[in-house]
Amino acid sequence: MEKEIRLTPEAVRQIEEILTTGKTVEIAERHEKVIVWAVSSKKKYEQPIA
C-alpha cells in the first residue's frame, strides 16, 4: 500500500541538495519521518529531513 507524504518546500530543498552530490540515495519513511540515505562506499549516512 502506498502512503502519501507531504513535504515542506524546505524539506524538498534539502532532498535536492543531497541529490546534487551525485551519490546514490535511498529515501524511506520511518516513524512518521522521511529519511534520506546517501550511499557512499557501501556506507549509509542518515539525514533526517522531516
Number of C-alpha atoms within 10 A of each C-alpha: 3 4 6 6 9 10 12 10 9 11 15 14 13 16 20 11 11 17 14 8 10 10 13 12 16 12 14 11 13 9 6 9 12 18 18 22 19 20 14 12 7 7 9 14 13 13 15 17 16 16
